[in-house]
């Protein structure tokens, strides 16, 4: 997936993946954490600016699991 704004790093531990999402400097470099289990997603925090949040939403939807 080609991301214009956000940076995503993944940490995998067994059946759980933590997606560490960071907004760019223009978005105050805020972070969000997305916890992926085998059946669903849990979002901790969100991003500050709408274009960054929209891109996060697109990323979440690409994972194909309910939030």
Buried (B, 14 or more C-beta within 10 A) or exposed (E): EEEEBBEBEEEEEEEEBBBEBBBBEEBEEBBBEBEBEEEEBEBEEBBBBEBBBEBBBEBBEEBEEEE
